[in-house]
Amino acid sequence: MHASAQVEMQTFTVAVEFCSGGQPYATDTYTVEATDWYRAQRDALEMSVSSPYDNSRIPDLSRRAIMR
């Protein structure tokens, strides 16, 4: 017999800050359904690769997720 556990999904609002050389230049906000903040953060960062701010021409591009 297998025990089944239902994991409750939560709605998170995650801002992804785009930086060039460590200096922020843009922010996109994502609404993510996830089981916890860490998964929401990961999912938002994955979604951000489709953002127009994720541009290979930006020098020293980096991103960070911020919970809102």
Buried (B, 14 or more C-beta within 10 A) or exposed (E): EEEEEEEEEEEBEBBBBBBBEEEEEBBBEBEBEBEEBEBBBBBBBEBBEEBEBBEEEBEEBEBEBEEE
